Amino acid sequence: MASTKPSTILHDFSQGHAVRAQEFMGAHPAVQDGQDGWVFRVWAPHAQLVAVMGDFNGWNDSDHPMQLLSDGVWEVFIPGLKQFDSYKYAVHTASGRVLAKADPYAFHAETRPGNASKLYDLSGYGWGDGSWMDYRKNNPIYQKPLNIYEVHLGSWRRTGEDEMLSYRDIGKYLVPYVKEMGFTHVELLPITEHPLDASWGYQCTGYFAATSRYGTPHDFMWLVDQLHQAGIGVILDWVPAHFPKDAFGLYEFDGEPCYEYADTRKGEHADWGTRVFDYARHEVRSFLFSSALFWLEQFHIDGLRVDAVASMLYLDYGRQGGEWVPNVFGGHENLEAVDFIQELNGHVFQEHPDVMMIAEESTAWPRVSHPVGEGGLEGGLGFNLKWNMGWMNDILHYIKLDPYFRQFNHKDITFSLMYAFSENFVLPLSHDEVVHMKGSLINKMPGTNEEKFAGVRAFYTYMLTHPGKKLLMMGSEFGQWNEWHYEHSLDWHLLDPDQEWAKPHRQLQYYFKQANAFYLAHPELWELDFSWEGFEWIEANDNQANTVAFLRKDAKGDALVIVCNFSPVDRTGYTVGVPVPGVYSVIFNSDDLDFGGKGGGDHEPVRSRYVESQGREQSITISLPPMSAVIYKCTRKFPVRKKKADKEEAPKPAVRKKAAAPAVKAPAAKPAVRKKAAAPAVKEAAPKPAVRKKAAAPAVKAEAAKPVVRKKKEK
C-alpha cells in the first residue's frame, strides 16, 4: 500500500501525474477495524454501480458494492479473503448492462482460458541481484556491449509433450545457455497477461500482471534474478500502442470508451482489430506511466522495448483518406501521443537513468532517440535507443539475392552508414522477420546448404562489426530451417551430438558462440557505436566484387580492419588500404574450419606496403575466402615514414643559405663541405625504399577496391 494520502494519489491520478498508481489502485491486503482483508479500487467514470464478485460470494454481481470516492474511482474493503482468490468487477452501466471485468491493475490472473483476476501480494521476494544492479548504475549502455537474444518463453523450449515450461523450469535451461552463448541481454516477447497465444503477447489485457501461463509473479522475479546473477540483462517488450477488444478487458470498460479514444477514427486500429489508447486522457496516462515504472522497479527489468511506436505517432497509420482525423494544425501527427511518449521517457529516466527505453519505430520520424529538449515536434522523443528498421530491411533484401545480382544492389549494405549516427541504433533480426512465410534466417540465404551456412556466418560477422547494438531472434544461432512458431519448441534436435547430419548446425552454433565472445572482447566493436569516431570506410564501392571493407575503432584509437566478401568467389590478391604501417594478422575468420568453413584466407601475418590503395598510403594484399568476413588487426606497428615532400623541402633552404656565403668569400673548401653535408641526406633516404622492398616481399598478394527505410510493422 502507498503511504501517500489517498486524496493526493487521487489528485495525481486524475491529473495524469501518477507514476505508481498500482500502489493505490487494484487489490491490496489491508486491515480495517481489526479485520484482515483486501481493499479494491477501480476507475469506472461512467458506471452507475460497481461491485466485486468472485469465489468468495458465488460470483454475485451485487453482494459487495463499491463506494464512489471521486473522479470515477470506486472502493470497497472485503474481509476474510486470501491469496489467489479469483475476482472480477461487476460494472453496472448506464444502459442497464452488467459487465464482468478483470482488474486493470491486477498483479495476477487465471490461466487461459480463464480470465478472472487473482489476489496476489507482491511483497516478500528476496532479491539476490545487488551486484548486477550496482554494475548497471555505473555502466551506461552507450559505450558498453549490447548483444540481445530475443526469446519467446512459450516456445524457446517445451516438454516432450510440447507443453510450455514454467518460469523456473525455463530458467534452468535458458540462463546457462544464454551465458554460454555470450549474449549480454535477453529480450522477452511480452509477458504481460494476454488471452490469446497467437498474439505472441502483443494484445495485452493485464498491464501489471506477469502472464500466469508460466507461473506466479514471484516465479518471474526468480527468473529475472537468476539472469541478473549470471550477468545477463533483461528487456521486456511493452505495448502502450493498443489493446484487444476482449469483453473482460479494458475495452469500453464501463460500457463507454474509457481507456480508448471515443472517436473510432482515432480509437480503432482496423489492421489489428484493436483499440488505441486515449493519450490525452489523464487517467490513461497515469495507467501507462505506472505500468512502465512497475516493471522496471518491481521486477528489476533493465529496459523496455516499446512496441509499434509508429502506430502511436501517426493519426493516419494503417488508415486511408477519410478514415482519420487531422490534428489541430491539419497534420497527421498524433500530438497527444508525442507528448505522452516524451513525458513517459522523462518519468522513466528521472527515476532510473540507467535503464533502456528502446523504440520500435519503423518510419523516418526524426530524433527518436534524442533528449526531449524543448518538447513538441521540434524536440526528441526521449528514447535512448531505436531499432534500425532501415538497415534490417536493406540487409535482408540483400542476403536473399543470388550473389550475381548483389552487385546491382550494393547500396543495401552501404546506405545504412548515411544515417547510422543520426540515432542510437539497435540492429534487429527479430521475430517479425522469421514468420509469415518470410523464412528462417538460414533459409533466406541462396545457394547450396553449405553456401547457406557460410552466408549466415558472413552476414552475422558483418552485423557484429557494423555500428549499432545487436539483437538476434532465438533459433537463428544454430540454423533452424523452420520458421518460428509460437506453438512449438525450437528444433533443438538439429544439435544432436550423435548425428553426423547435425554437424553443420553444431558448428554454426559454435561459430555464434565464438563470434559473440569476440564481440565482447573487442571494444572497437561497441565503444563508439553512435559516432563517426568509431567507423571509417576503407572500401564502400566495390560492387562488382560484392565486397566492403571498413575500420572499427575504440576510444583509444585502436582499430580493426573488417573485410566482407558476399560473393562465392575466392578473392586472392585483394588489396586493402590500412591505417598504419605494420604487420596485420587475422584475428577472426568466418570461414574457419571449426565453424564449418573451408579454412580459407591468410594463415600467416601480412606486412603492409607503401602501396597506395583506397586513398591510404599503406595497404595489405590478402586472400579473402568466398562468402566470408575476415577481421585483421595490426599486431606490430612500423615507424611511419616521413613523406618525400617533407624530406626534400627541409634540406633545400639550408643548402641555399650556405651556398650564398661562399659566393662572397669564395673559399674552395666550403662547397666541398656542403656537398658532404648533402650526402648524408641521400644516404638516409636510401635505406627507406629498401625497407619498403623487404616489406613487400612476404606479402605475395594484391588488388583494388570501392564504397531510411520505413516499413510498417505487422502484428
N, C-alpha and C positions, 0 to 999 in steps of 0.2 A: 504493500500500500504506500501511496505517496504521502510524504509528510507535509506537503504544501496544503494550505487551506482549500477546501472544496470550492469556495467562491472564486479564489484566484485561478484554480485549474479550469473551472468552467469558463471564466472570462477568457483565458488564453486559448482554450479550445474553440470557443465561438468566434474569436478574432483571428484564428488561423496561425497562432503563435506557439501552440503546444507542440513540443518535440518528444514528449514521453507520455502521450495521452493514455497509453495502455496501463500506466500505473494507477489510473483512476477509473477509466472505462473498462468494460468487460466484467469478469467474475474474479473475486479475490476472497481469500479466507479472512474472516473478521469475527470480532466478539461484540455482542450487543446485549446489554442488560445481563451480563454474566453468562450469556449463551454463546457457544461456538457455532459458527455457521459461515455462510458465504454472502457477500453483497454483490449485487448485479447492477450494472449501469449500461444503458444503451441509448444511442441517439436515433430518434424517430420523430422528426419535427411535424409530420403531417398526421400522425396516428391519433386516433380517438382514445385508445387504451392500449397498454402493453402489459402482458403478464409473462411470467416464467413458467414453463411446463417441462416435465421430464420424468425420469424413472420414479422420482420421489412423490409424484402426485398423479401417477397414472396418465400423464400427458394431458391433463385437464387444462384447457386454454383460459381459465379464469380464476382458478384457485389461489394463485399468488400474483395479484395485480401489483403493478409498479406505480410509484408516485412520480408525478411530473415535477422535476426540480426547476429548471429554467432552460430556455433556448433549446427546447426539444429533447433534453436529456431526462431519461426515466431511471428510477432507482427502487430497489427493494432488498431487504435483508431476509434470508431464509435460514432458520436454524437447523442443525442436525444433518447437514449434507456432508458428503465425503468425497475424497479424491476419486476421479474417474466417473462420477455420476454424469449421465448424459442429460443434456438440456437443450431447449430452443426458446426463442422468444415468440410468443403468440401476439402478433401485431394486428390490432383491430383497426381497419382502415375507415376512412370517411364514407366509403361506399358500402360498408357493412361486411366486407370480407374479413376473414381471419387468416393471416399469412403465418406460416411456420418458418421462422428464420433462424439460421445459425448465427452465433455471436460473431460480429466482425472483429472483435478484439480477443477471441478465444485463443488460448495457448495450446490447445489440443483438440482433436476431433475424432469421431468414429472413423474406422477404416471403411473405405468404399466397399460395397455400395451404400453403406450408412453415411449420413452426412450431418448428424447432430454434433453439437459441441460437447466437450467433456471438461469437467472441472479439473484443473491441474495447477499445483503450486510449483512455480519455477525455482523457488529457493532451495538451498541445500546441496547443490553440486559443488564439490571441492576441486577447483581447477589446479592443474599442475604445469601450466604453460608460462609461468612467470618469466623464464629466461627468454622465451620467444617474444613475449610482449615487450620486454625491455629492449631486445635487439631491434624490433620493429620501430620503436620510438627513435632510436639513434641511427637508423639506416634508411633514409628515404629511398624510395624505389627508383628514382630518376637515374642515379648513377650506379645501380646495382643490377645484377642479372635477374631477369624475369622470364621464365620459360614455363608456360602454363599447360597443364594436362587437363583437357576438358572431359568431364565424366558425367554420365547419366547413371545414377546409383541403381536404378531398377534393371539395368541391362549390362552393366560392366561385367558382372559375373553372377551366375544363378546356380541354384541347386541342380542335381541330376534330373529332377522332375521339372526343370525350367521354372522354378518358383523364385521370387525375389528373396534376397538376403536381408537381414536386419542391419541397422546401422553398425551394430557391434560386430556382426559376422563379416560385413563388408570391410570394416576397419582392419580385421586380422589379415586380410589379403592386400587391400589397397595401400595401406600405409607402407609396408616394406617394399611393395612393387614400385610405387612412385619414388621412394627413396633410392632404390637400386637403379632405376632408370635415369636418375639425375634431373628430374623436373623440380622446379623451385616451388610451384604452387599447383593446387588443383582448382579448377573452376567447376562448380556443380550446377548442372541444369536445375531449374527451380525446384526447391524442396519445400516451398510454401505450399500449404494444403490446396489440393486441386481434385476435382471429382473424376476427371477423365484422363486415363493413362495416355490416350492418343494425343493429348495436348502437350505432352512432354513436360507439363508443369507450367506452361505459359498462359493457361487460362485458370487463374488463381481465385480461390474463394476465401482463403484464410491467410491474411497478410501478417499474422503474428503466430502462426502455428506451423511447426515443422511437420511435414506430412507423416501421418501415422502408418503409412504403408510399411515403413521400415522400423517403427518403434516409437518411443516416447521422446519428448524434448530433452530429457536428461541423457538418453541414448545418443541423440545427435550431438549434445555437448561433448560426450565422451569421444565421439569420432573426431570432432574438431580438435579436442585436447590432444588426442593421440597424434594427429597430423602435426600439430604445433610442436609437440615434444620431439618429433622426428625432424624438425627443421623445415617443415613444409607449410606454406601459407594456404589459406582457404578463401576463395572468392565465390560469392553466390550470384546467380542470375536473379534479378529482381525486376518485377514487371509493373511499373506505375502507369503504363500506357493505356491499358484496357482491362476489362474483366468480363467473365462469361455471364450469360443470361439464365443460369440455373435458378429455379424458383426459390430455393432455400438460401441463396447467396445475397450479394449486395444489390442485385438487380431490383429496381423500384422497391426499395427496402420497406417503406411504409405504405405501399400502394401507389406512390408517386415517385418521380425521379428524385433521388437524394444524392447518391454518390456520382451519378452521371449527369451530363448536360440534359436539360429538358427538351431542347430543340434537337430532333433526331439528325438534322443536317450537321450538327456538331457532335452529338452524343452516340450516334450509331456507326459502328465500324462494319460496313457491309462485307468487306473481303473476309473478315474473320468471324462474322456473326457475333460480335461482342459489343459491349458498351464502353464509351470513352469517359474517363473521369472528368468531372467538372473542376478544372484547375482554378476557377475563380471563387469557388465556394470555400469559405474559411474552414468549416469542419472537415471537409475533404482534404484540404492541405494539411491540417493537423494530423489527420489519419495517416497520410502518406509520409509526412516528415517523421512521425513517430515510428512507423514501420521500418524505415531505413535505419534509424538510430538503434532501434530494438535489436536488430540482427548484429549490428556492429558491437553493441555493448553487452547484451545478454548472452550472446553466443561467441563472442571474441572473433567475429568474422573480420578478415583483413581487407576486404574490398567488395563492392557491389558492381556488377556489370549490369548497367541499366539497359533493358531491352527496348527495341523499337522506338528509339528516340525520334527518328524522322517522322513517325506517325503522330507524335505529340506536337512537333514543331509546325506542321503544315495543315492548314484547315482543309486543303483540297487533296490530302493524301488518300489515294485509293478512291477518289470521287471524280465524277465527270462534271461538266458545266451544269449549273443549276442544282447540284446536289450539295453545295457547300455555301457557307455564309462568309463574306469577306470581313476582315477586321475593321476597326473604326477608321483606318486610313485607306481602306479599299484594297488592302493587300491580302495575301494568302497565308501570312504567318500567324500562328496562334500566339498572340501576345501574352495571354494568361498562362499558357504552358511555358513560354520562355521565362516569364517572371517566376513561375513555380520552380523550374529547374535551377535557375540561378539562386533562389532562396534555399532550395534543398541542399545544393552543394555548399552554400555558405554555412548552413547549420552544421553539416557533417564536418567540414574542415575546421570550423571554430571549435568543435568538441574533440575532434580526432584528426589532427593534421597529418598523421602518419598512415592513414588508410588510402585505399584506391577507390576512385569513382570513375568507372570506365563506361564510356558511351558507345553503344552500338548504333552508330549514326551513319546512314548509307547515302547521304547526299553531300553536296558541296557547301553546306552551311559553314560559314567561317568561324574561327576562333572557338571551336567546341571545347578544346582542352586548354583554354586560356582563362586567366582570372576574370572575374565579373567586371571589375573596374567600375566604370560609371554606371553600369547597368543598361537595361534596354537593349535594342538591337545592335547598338554600337559596341557593347561590351562582350566579353567572352561568356560562354555558358557556365564556366566554372568547374568542369570536369578536369581531372588531371591526366587522363588517358583516353584515347579514342581508337576504336577498331579501324584499321586501314582497309576499307572495303574496295577501294580503287585498286590497290596492289593485289588484293585477293582475286578480284575478277580478271585482271590482266594476266596474272601469272597462271591461273587455272585455264584460261583460254590458250595460253602459250604451250603449256605442257601437254595438252591434248593433241596438239598438231603433230602430224608427221614431220620429222626433222627437216625434210626438204622444204616444207612450207614455212618453217620457223624463220627463215631468212627474210621473208616478206612481212613478218610480224615482230621484228626485233624490238620495236618500241615497247612491247608488252613487258619486257624485262628491264627496260631502262627508264621509261617515262615516270615511274614512281619517284625517282630522285628529283624530278622537277618540283615536287611538293612535299618531299619526305620530312622536312623540318618545319612545315607550317603548323603541325600539330604534334603532340606527344603520342606517337602511333604504336599500336599493337598490331602485329601481322597475324591475322587469324586464319587458320584452316579448321573451320568449326563444323559442328553437327549439320548446319544448313547445307553444307557442300557435299555431304555423303548420304543424301536421302533423295527421295522423289525422282528416281531414275538418273540421278547425276553421276552415280558410280562411286565406288570407294576410291581413295587416293591412288592406290596402285593400279586400279582398273582405268584410271584416267590416262595412264601412260600408253603411248603407242608401242607397237613392235612385239617381239617375242617376250616370253616370260622373263628371260634373262635381261632383256633390254628394259622391261618394266621395272624390275628391281633396281637396275642401275640408274634409271630415270628418277626413281624416288630418292635414292641416295644423293644424286647430284642436286636435285631440286631442294632437298631439305638442308644440305650444306649451304646452298645459295641463300636460303631463308635465314639460317642461323647467322650468316655473315652480313646480311642486309640490315641497314639501320632500322631500329624499332624493336620493341619487346615481342615475345613469341607466344603463340597458342596453337596447340595441336589436339584434334579430336581423338579420343581413345580408339584403339584398333588400328590406327594408321601406322603405329610404330612397329607392327610385325606383319604388315602387308595383308590385312584381311581383304579377301576378294569380295565378299558380300557387302552390300550397303548396310549401314547401321539400321537396326530395327529395335524399337523400344520394347518389344515383347520378348526378345531373345537375347541370350548372352552373347558376348563376343566369341569369335571362333577360336577359342584357346587350344583346340585340338591341333591347330596348324603348327603349334610349337612342340608337338610330341617328340620327346628326345629319342625315341626308339625307331622313328620312321625316317628313312632317307629322303622321301619326298618332302618332308617338313624342313629339311636343312636350309633352303633359301630363306624361309621365314625366321628360323632361329638366327641365321646370320644377319638378316635385316634388323631384327630386334637388338642384336649385339651392336650393329652399326649405330642405331639410335642411342643406345646407352653410351657408347664412346663419343659420339658427336655431342651429346648433351654435356658430358664430362669435360670435353674440350672447350665448349662454350663457357662453362662455369669457370674454367681455369684461366681464361684469357680476357682481361679487362678491355682489350682492344675491341671486343665484340659487344660490349654493353655500357662502358663507362661514359661514352659521348654519343649515345643513341639519338639524341634530339638536337644535334648541332653539326654544321658542316665541318667543324674542327675534327670530327671523328671519322670523316669519309673523304676520299678523293678518287675520282675516276682515273684509271690508267688507260683503259680502252673500253669505250662505250659504243663504238660504231662498226665493229667487225661483224656485221650481219651475215656476210657470206659464209663465215666460219661458225656461225651460231655461238659466238664466244664473247664473254665480257671479262674484264679484269679491273680490280679496284683495290684500294687500300682501306683498311680499318685501323684507327689509331686510338690510343688511350690518352689520358690526361698528361702523361709524361712525354708523349710524342712517339712512343714505341709503336711500330706498325706491323701489320700482317699484309702480305700480298695474296689476294684471292683471285684465282683464275678458274672460270667455269666454261666447260665445253659441252654445249647442249646438242651436239651432233654425234652420230655414230662413227665418226672418223677420228683416227689417231692423229693428233696434231704434233708430229715430230718436228723439231726445229722451230718452235713457235717463240717469237721474241717478245719480251715484256719489259717495258721500262720499269726501273726500280728507283726508290727514293734516295738510297745511299750506296756508295760502292762497298762491296764486301762479298762474303760467302753466304749463299742462300740455301737453306735446307728445307725439304718437305717435312712439315710437322703434322699434316693431316691430308689424307687422300681417300676420297670416297670409293676409289677403285681398289682398295686394299683387299688382299686375298681373304683375310679374316672376315671381311664384310660381305663376301660373296662375289667380289670383283675379280678381275684378271691380274691384278698386281702390276698394272702398267704405270708408266711415269718415271720420274727420276728417283733412283735409289742411292745416288751419291750427291753430295753438296755441289752446287753450281756457283762458279765465280762470276761476278758481274764484270762487264767490259765497258770501256769508254766508246760505246756504240750507241748513238742517239736513237731513241725509239719512243714514240708517243709523247714527244716533247720533253723527254727526260734524257739527261746526259749519259746516264748509266742504264744498262739493260742486261737481262739474262736470257739465255736461249734454253728453252725447256722442252720436255716431252710431255704432252698433255693427252692422257688416255681418252678414249671415246666415252661420251656420256658420263662425265665426271666433273668434280670440283676439287681443286687442289689448293692447299694453303702453304705458302712459303714464309719463312722468317729469316731475317739476316742474323746469322749466328756468329759472324765475325766481321766487324767493320774494318775497312781500309781507310787510311787518311784520304781526305778529299783533295784531289789535285787542283792547284790553282789554275784558273782559266788562262789560256795562252795570251789573250789580250792584256791581262793584268801583268804578266811576266815581261812582255815586250815593252810596255809603257814605262815601267819602273826604271830600268837602266838608262833609257834614252835621254832623259834630262841630265843625268849625271855625266854621260859621255859628252853631251853638248857643252856643259859648263866647263869641263876640263879641256875640251878641245879649244875653247875660246882663249884660255890663258896662254897656251903655247903660241898662239898666233901673234901675241905681242912680244913675249920673251924669246920665242923660238928656240928653246932648248931641245936638243935631239933626243935626250933620254925620256922625256915625259910622254911623248906619243907611244914609245915602247912600253912604258909602264901602263899607259892607258890601254893598250892592246891586251896586255896580260890581265889587267883588271877585267876586261871584257870576256876573256877566255873562260874564266870560271862560270860566268853566266851561261855559256854554251854548254859547258860540261855538266852543270847542274840540271839543265834541261834534258840532256841526253839520256840519263837513266830512266826518266819517267816514261817515254814511249816504250822503252824496253820492258819496263814493269807491265805496261799495258799489254804488250805482246804475250808475255808469260801468262798474264791473267786470262788471255783469250784462249790459250791452248787447251786447258782442261775442259772448257765449255764447248763440246763438239756439237753445238746445236744453234738454230737461228730461224726468225721470220717476223712479219709485221702485223699491225692490228688497228681498230677504231672505236666513238662512243658506241577532276578525279571522277572518278567514275562514280556514277551514282547508280545504285541498284536497290530497288525497294525490297525489303525483306519479306519472305513468305513465312507464314506460321501455319 
